[in-house]
Amino acid sequence: QATDENNRIIQAAIGGTSYSNSYEYILYANGTVGNRGHSGIDLSSLNNVTQVAAAHNGYFGAAVKADGTVWSWGDNANGQIGDGTSGTANNKTTPVQVGSGSSNAMNVRYGKIRNRVTGITRKIYNNPTEIISNVLLSEDEDLIIDSSEITISQSFSLLPAVSKTSAVLISGQIIDGRIADYYKDSEISDINSNNAGYENFSVIRPKGGIYGITPIVISDSNSGLSSLLRVSVHPKDGVAMPQVAAGSTHMIALKYDGTVWAWGNNNNGQLGNTSIGSSIASPIQVMLDVDGENNPIYLNNIVQVAAGTNFSAVLDRDGQVWTWGEGTDGKLGLGDTGNRQYPTKVSITDVVFITAGPRNMFAIRADGSLWAWGYSYSAQESSLGTNGGSTSVPTRVLGGASGSAYLSDVVYVTAGEITTYAIKSNG
């Protein structure tokens, strides 16, 4: 496996209508996207990409660039490309931009990686328009960035050698109620003395882990393992890193300000607005409800989006999951199989990560437990991992060879029609 930044695979998004008709979009650490199996689609023009998405039960995809713009391609029968057109005559073989302009200004004016032992600087970013992302970071190195206009969020770490606690930011910024209390004043002074002239900076040290979209790969010199961390970088007054998710005939996107936008097919209310039954070919803001005078109340404070077949889901900054659209198989997790026109709160709390399969949902809680709801292939071969059939309420996933104990220490999960994969904190 290649270890340089140009060839390292950061993310793989799998789409298609069946195993024999599937395809993959591959995000590489240099920000380019590869296409495996989606015939007729040319993604060579994409660069500076931080996330890719592929359609569940469909043939279209999308990408988010480091400047926050969304680009999409493929089938457009229901306006799911989001460029204002619809119909198969308007299918796109190359990426087109959804909407216009950038949804965030994520330019980093200063950054470097410094070895804590030797003090040697390995890489410096001086270009005002260059984005710090996809950085190869050893366990004995600090990533130091200008934080005058950005903030950094916490996450789990996938590295076996570190604990699952907050990332350490030596900048006086509070992360999850804690400041850099793991390090002595002398260490902080040392960093200050080596960064004279940069009053507003943050130091990311791979001790506890960080959470978000922009990936960082770190290496454990003891075990020889490499591991992926994700840094969510967003404007200082923002809520989240821009994201996009693809359903079967619709898409939803998250802006840096925590608002959610959707486009494409709306036959089951999966776009979260008042126009059920109508396809929408341009992004429209997802509503939470309407007030007494029929004015829209919009969904906000969202940090992650997911989409499946005719339904959508989001995670808010308080760890609450919201779902809407088609409720078949209980995939909304609301205790029934009914549809929902607007986002509705699911009875699970302290969630840090969500993902959607075509007809089911998975959520990781802060304690590392994995929960699932929706369609299961069968009670005997449960794709939910719950030792039973489909369920309409969040149910904890079992693990181990015998399936008799609950799965724990989960840091990542991805779901398909009949198969689900989870990564634990030990890799």
C-alpha positions in Angstrom: 0.0 0.0 0.0 1.3 3.4 -0.9 2.2 5.7 2.0 2.6 9.1 0.2 -0.1 11.7 0.3 -0.8 11.5 -3.4 -1.8 7.8 -3.4 -3.2 7.2 0.1 -6.9 6.5 0.1 -8.8 8.7 2.5 -12.5 7.7 1.7 -14.4 5.3 -0.5 -18.1 5.9 -1.3 -20.0 2.9 -2.8 -23.1 3.3 -4.9 -25.3 1.3 -7.3 -28.4 -0.7 -7.5 -26.9 -4.1 -6.6 -23.6 -5.9 -5.9 -23.1 -6.7 -9.6 -24.0 -3.1 -10.6 -22.0 -1.2 -8.0 -19.3 1.4 -8.3 -16.9 3.3 -6.1 -15.7 6.9 -5.8 -12.2 7.0 -4.2 -11.0 10.1 -2.4 -7.2 10.3 -2.4 -5.1 12.3 0.1 -4.1 14.8 -2.6 -7.7 15.9 -3.0 -8.5 14.1 -6.3 -11.3 11.6 -6.8 -11.0 8.3 -8.7 -13.9 6.4 -10.3 -14.2 2.7 -10.2 -17.0 1.2 -12.2 -19.3 4.2 -13.0 -19.2 4.0 -16.7 -19.1 7.3 -18.7 -18.3 9.5 -15.7 -15.1 11.6 -15.8 -14.0 13.0 -12.5 -10.5 14.1 -13.5 -11.4 17.8 -13.1 -12.0 17.5 -9.4 -9.4 18.8 -7.0 -9.1 20.0 -3.4 -11.9 17.6 -2.4 -12.5 16.8 1.2 -15.5 14.4 1.0 -17.4 12.3 -1.6 -20.8 10.7 -1.7 -22.4 8.0 -3.8 -26.1 7.3 -4.4 -27.9 4.5 -2.5 -29.7 2.6 -5.2 -28.8 5.1 -7.9 -26.1 6.3 -10.3 -25.1 9.8 -9.2 -22.6 11.3 -6.8 -21.3 14.5 -5.2 -18.2 16.0 -3.7 -17.4 18.8 -1.3 -14.3 20.9 -2.0 -12.1 22.5 0.6 -13.7 25.9 -0.2 -17.1 24.5 0.8 -18.6 24.3 -2.7 -20.6 21.2 -3.7 -20.1 19.5 -7.1 -22.3 16.7 -8.5 -22.6 14.4 -11.5 -24.5 11.4 -13.0 -28.2 10.7 -13.4 -30.5 13.7 -13.2 -34.0 12.3 -13.8 -35.4 13.9 -10.6 -33.2 17.0 -10.5 -30.8 15.4 -8.0 -27.8 17.1 -9.6 -29.1 20.3 -8.1 -28.0 22.7 -10.9 -31.6 23.8 -11.8 -32.2 21.2 -14.5 -33.9 17.8 -14.5 -34.6 14.9 -16.8 -32.3 12.2 -18.3 -31.4 14.6 -21.1 -29.7 16.7 -18.5 -27.6 13.9 -17.0 -24.0 15.0 -16.3 -20.9 13.1 -17.2 -18.6 15.6 -15.5 -19.0 17.4 -12.2 -21.0 20.6 -12.1 -21.3 23.1 -9.3 -24.4 23.1 -7.2 -25.5 26.7 -6.5 -22.9 29.3 -6.8 -20.0 30.7 -4.7 -18.3 29.2 -1.7 -20.1 28.2 1.5 -17.1 28.9 3.7 -13.9 30.8 3.7 -11.5 28.1 5.0 -8.2 29.7 3.9 -5.4 29.0 6.4 -2.7 31.7 6.3 -0.1 29.8 8.3 0.7 26.2 9.2 3.5 23.8 9.9 4.2 20.4 11.3 6.9 20.4 14.0 8.6 17.4 15.7 8.3 17.8 19.4 11.6 16.1 20.1 13.9 17.5 17.4 12.1 20.8 16.9 12.5 20.3 13.1 9.7 21.7 10.9 8.7 19.2 8.3 6.2 21.1 6.2 5.2 24.8 6.1 2.1 26.2 4.4 2.7 29.8 3.2 0.3 30.2 0.4 -2.7 32.3 1.6 -5.1 30.2 -0.4 -3.7 26.8 0.5 -5.8 24.6 2.8 -4.3 22.4 5.5 -5.9 19.0 5.0 -4.8 15.5 4.3 -1.7 15.9 6.4 0.6 12.9 7.3 1.3 13.4 11.0 3.5 11.2 13.1 2.6 10.7 16.8 5.6 12.8 17.9 4.6 15.8 15.8 2.4 18.8 16.3 0.2 20.4 13.6 0.3 24.2 14.3 -2.2 26.4 12.4 -3.4 30.0 12.5 -6.7 30.0 14.4 -7.7 33.6 14.0 -10.6 32.7 11.7 -11.1 29.0 12.3 -12.0 26.5 15.0 -11.3 22.8 15.3 -13.6 20.2 16.8 -12.9 17.0 18.7 -13.3 13.4 17.8 -12.5 9.8 18.4 -9.0 8.6 17.5 -8.6 5.4 15.5 -5.0 5.0 16.7 -4.6 2.1 19.2 -1.8 4.0 21.1 -4.0 6.9 22.2 -7.1 7.3 24.4 -10.5 8.3 23.2 -10.6 11.8 24.8 -10.6 15.3 23.5 -8.0 16.6 21.1 -5.5 18.9 22.8 -5.5 22.4 21.5 -2.9 24.6 23.1 -4.4 27.9 22.4 -6.7 28.7 25.3 -9.7 27.5 23.3 -12.0 25.3 25.3 -12.8 22.0 23.7 -15.6 19.9 25.3 -15.2 22.0 28.5 -11.4 21.3 28.8 -8.4 23.4 28.0 -4.9 21.9 27.4 -4.6 20.4 30.9 -2.5 17.5 29.7 0.6 19.5 29.3 2.9 21.5 31.6 3.3 25.2 31.3 6.8 24.7 30.1 5.6 22.8 27.1 3.1 25.5 26.2 5.9 28.1 26.7 8.1 26.1 24.4 5.5 26.2 21.7 4.9 29.9 22.2 8.6 30.7 21.9 8.9 28.7 18.7 5.9 30.6 17.1 6.8 34.2 17.8 4.6 36.6 15.8 1.6 34.2 15.7 -0.6 35.2 18.6 -3.7 33.3 17.4 -2.7 29.7 16.7 -3.7 26.2 17.7 -1.7 23.1 18.2 -3.2 19.7 17.3 -1.4 17.0 19.2 -2.4 13.3 18.5 -3.1 12.5 22.1 -6.9 12.1 22.2 -8.3 12.5 18.7 -10.2 15.0 16.7 -13.5 14.8 14.8 -14.7 16.1 11.5 -14.3 15.9 7.7 -10.7 16.9 6.8 -8.6 13.7 7.4 -5.3 13.5 9.1 -3.2 10.3 9.0 -1.0 9.6 12.0 1.6 6.8 12.5 2.3 4.8 15.7 6.1 4.1 15.8 5.6 1.4 18.4 3.1 -0.8 16.4 4.0 0.4 12.9 0.3 1.1 12.3 -1.1 4.2 10.5 -4.5 5.5 11.4 -6.9 8.2 10.2 -8.1 11.2 12.2 -10.6 13.6 10.8 -10.3 17.4 11.5 -13.4 19.5 11.1 -12.2 22.9 10.2 -14.8 25.7 9.8 -15.1 29.4 10.1 -14.9 30.7 13.6 -18.5 31.7 13.8 -19.7 28.5 12.0 -21.1 25.2 13.2 -19.8 22.5 10.9 -17.7 21.5 8.0 -19.7 21.4 4.7 -20.9 17.9 3.8 -23.1 16.2 1.2 -25.1 12.9 1.2 -26.8 11.1 -1.6 -30.0 9.1 -1.3 -31.5 7.1 -4.2 -33.0 10.1 -6.1 -32.2 13.1 -3.9 -29.3 14.8 -2.1 -28.9 16.8 1.1 -26.0 19.1 1.9 -24.8 20.8 5.1 -23.4 24.3 5.1 -20.8 25.6 7.5 -23.5 27.6 9.4 -25.3 24.4 10.4 -28.2 24.8 8.0 -29.3 21.9 5.7 -30.3 22.1 2.0 -31.9 19.4 -0.2 -32.8 18.8 -3.8 -34.1 16.1 -6.1 -37.1 13.7 -5.7 -39.6 14.7 -2.9 -42.3 12.0 -3.3 -42.0 11.0 0.3 -41.1 14.3 1.9 -37.4 13.5 2.0 -36.5 17.1 1.1 -38.1 18.4 4.3 -40.3 21.2 2.9 -43.9 21.9 2.0 -43.8 20.6 -1.6 -44.4 16.8 -1.1 -44.7 15.1 -4.5 -42.7 17.6 -6.5 -39.1 17.2 -7.6 -36.9 20.2 -6.9 -33.9 20.8 -9.2 -32.1 23.4 -7.0 -31.1 23.4 -3.4 -33.9 24.4 -0.9 -33.5 24.9 2.8 -34.8 22.1 5.0 -37.6 23.1 7.3 -38.2 22.0 10.8 -41.8 23.0 10.8 -44.0 26.1 10.1 -45.3 28.5 12.7 -48.8 29.6 13.4 -48.8 32.0 10.5 -47.4 29.4 8.2 -43.9 30.9 8.1 -41.1 28.4 7.8 -38.9 27.4 10.8 -35.6 26.1 9.5 -33.4 23.3 10.8 -30.2 24.5 12.3 -27.2 23.7 14.4 -26.5 20.5 12.4 -23.1 18.9 12.2 -23.6 15.8 10.0 -26.0 14.7 7.3 -26.9 11.3 5.9 -29.4 10.0 3.3 -30.9 6.7 2.2 -33.6 5.5 -0.1 -36.3 8.2 0.1 -35.3 9.5 3.5 -32.9 11.9 5.2 -31.2 12.2 8.6 -29.0 14.7 10.4 -27.1 14.9 13.7 -27.2 18.1 15.6 -24.5 19.7 17.8 -26.2 18.4 21.0 -25.9 14.7 19.9 -29.5 14.4 18.8 -30.6 12.6 15.6 -33.4 13.8 13.4 -35.0 11.9 10.5 -37.7 12.5 7.8 -39.1 11.2 4.6 -40.2 7.6 3.9 -40.7 5.5 7.0 -40.9 2.0 5.4 -39.1 -0.7 7.4 -39.0 1.6 10.4 -35.9 3.3 8.9 -36.8 6.7 10.5 -36.4 5.1 13.9 -39.6 6.7 15.2 -41.4 3.6 16.4 -43.6 3.2 13.4 -43.4 2.9 9.6 -45.1 6.2 8.7 -43.7 9.0 6.6 -42.6 12.3 8.0 -42.6 15.6 6.1 -40.3 17.4 8.5 -37.3 16.4 10.6 -38.5 14.5 13.7 -36.4 13.7 16.8 -35.2 10.1 17.3 -35.2 8.7 20.8 -31.4 8.4 21.1 -29.0 10.8 22.7 -25.3 11.5 23.0 -24.7 10.5 19.4 -21.4 11.5 17.7 -21.7 9.9 14.3 -24.5 8.7 12.0 -24.6 6.8 8.7 -27.5 5.6 6.5 -27.8 2.5 4.4 -30.4 2.3 1.7 -33.1 1.2 4.2 -31.6 1.4 7.6 -29.6 3.8 10.0 -26.7 3.4 12.4 -25.6 5.8 15.1 -22.4 5.7 17.3 -22.9 7.2 20.8 -20.2 9.0 22.8 -19.5 5.9 24.8 -18.6 3.9 21.7 -21.7 1.8 21.5 -23.4 1.2 18.1 -27.1 1.5 17.6 -29.3 0.6 14.6 -32.8 0.7 13.2 -34.7 0.0 10.0 -34.5 -2.9 7.5 -32.7 -6.1 8.4 -32.0 -8.8 5.7 -33.3 -11.5 8.0 -33.5 -12.4 11.7 -30.9 -15.1 11.1 -28.5 -12.9 9.1 -29.3 -9.5 10.6 -27.6 -6.7 8.7 -28.5 -4.6 11.7 -26.4 -6.8 14.0 -29.3 -6.9 16.6 -30.0 -10.6 16.6 -33.5 -10.0 15.1 -35.4 -8.6 12.1 -36.3 -5.1 11.2 -36.9 -2.6 14.0 -38.4 0.9 14.1 -36.6 2.0 17.3 -32.9 2.4 18.0 -31.5 -1.0 19.1 -28.0 -1.7 20.4 -25.8 -3.7 18.0 -24.3 -7.0 19.2 -20.7 -8.1 18.5 -18.1 -10.8 19.0 -17.9 -14.2 17.4 -21.0 -15.5 19.2 -23.0 -12.3 19.0 -23.8 -12.5 22.7 -22.2 -9.3 23.8 -22.7 -5.7 22.7 -20.3 -4.1 20.2 -18.2 -1.5 21.9 -15.5 1.1 21.3 -16.8 1.8 17.8 -15.4 4.8 16.0 -16.8 4.4 12.4 -19.6 2.6 10.6 -20.8 2.3 7.0 -23.9 0.5 5.8 -25.1 -1.2 2.6 -28.3 -3.1 1.8 -27.4 -6.3 3.6 -23.9 -5.7 5.0 -22.6 -3.3 7.6 -19.0 -2.6 8.5 -17.8 -1.0 11.8 -14.3 0.0 12.9 -13.3 -0.2 16.5 -10.8 2.1 18.3 -8.1 -0.7 18.2 -8.3 -0.6 14.4 
